[in-house]
């Protein structure tokens, strides 16, 4: 009886201590915005990366699943190859700097995406071609600051405002980062008229090559009911060795 | 007191020909005025039809049907289903003269590596090739994996007929749409958007490319009479095949174009009023002058004992006879000229020294070949106006003549 009670008290105290410790650990001082943004830009990428991911595109009319393999190097080079479904297998996108090319194995053609199509959908997903070009270099186009504290979930809202003179789709991006390791939890994208155009939610934090990253993200555009794109990293290798000719047109056409 | 009218008539008619030169000049003046008014009427009537035809013929149709929300979102998957059944139902409707089912899909087209943003249009080729429609005069049929390309787009892309281009887009199910097409001909249509960015193919090819079943984004419907478009739209909205879809007449679909038509109409009617007033002034002047010239003659008649009322009656009848004869001549000449011009067409470009034969404005190409036409009401209106003017213009000088002092009038 007494032992039990003592144990109960002990557990109670331990709980209180744990809660206080958590409260103390809560960062009183917000992190530096630029540092966080640089960290986020680099999160899925490092110097070079190889990833395998699954994408599920849901529209009011259909649901489509794709499997992709992607290589990146630095901020400016990326190659994405569709591995499934069979109908689209081998279809690839190469990004070098601001240029984007699609290779279409069915008709054996490589086509450069014109600037006027940059805001068009990438492979029928809710991602745009522009996302592939811009997403990994937010610090180039945006001023960032720590906007406000979030209590639930605990973290900080990072406010990104587009730099003057930059032409792009977003005027403002709000990113919620977690206290534990600055992982992105949510992103809200506001268009040039200040309207919330889409949200991204990150979860399923996993370890990939020694890094903790959210493996799953859901992109929901606000203007189309029942429309969303989910992406889940299946494999992610950081600082991977990538052959020099990976990000070239000749390699693009051999990607099948 | 009053002589029987037929006698006055005869005297009036005889009087007219006592001075053939004066009467001839007066008839020429009235006749030319009537001819001018009728020619202008003819152009005006053509203009109203021409504007509405240019707007509705190639692109809008009299009435359009879409899935709800398509016009706002232009989303690929907002389609009309079971389209062939709907089209069959529409064609069976006695008020419907034609139906063109269309697919609109944004895509990327490339001859080499450079991609260009284009709009793929799937249309009913037979329907679109009818006169004054989008592909009016299209000769050869378009086969499997063949397209027509807007001439300006072709110039921008460097494409010649016979070239094979890649077309890449997104299917209605989100899948990747891509295929190779042969450009069989370049298109010069009345619609700038089509010339600048369209790839036109049979609707079946477009449905195939974009993984669509029996669906379309738009039904372009032509009625028997474009003026009844609103009634037709209301009637078609009741059809079970279009239940729940958006059915609009062209004015509701493109209010801006409707405003343009009305604005231009007001302007032309304003000019018509000016032409009319000028013509009436000419007729009135002729009637006045031919009375004033004859003061001496009326004094003589009064001195011989003709009653003033008889003089008034005679002068008014003379004037009416003059007006009627002039109107008859003018109508004959005017109607003949309009009929001739309608058959031949007046090339406005040739009149301005061989400029372009069409004018690009408001996203459309407006042909500058004029085909004037008349309605019976135009003739009735102008003849009535001549008669009224002749009457009004002769009453005052007639009354003045009736009150003349015979002695003083004779001295003039």
Interface residues (C-beta under 8 A of the other chain):
Chain A: X57 X59 X60 X61 X62 X64 X87 X88 X91 X101 X102 X104 X106 X107 X109 X110 X111 X112 X113 X114 X116 X117 X120 X121 X123 X124 X125 X223 X224
Chain B: X73 X75 X77 X106 X108 X110 X113 X114 X115 X116 X117 X166 X168 X170 X171 X172 X173 X174 X175 X176 X178 X179 X180
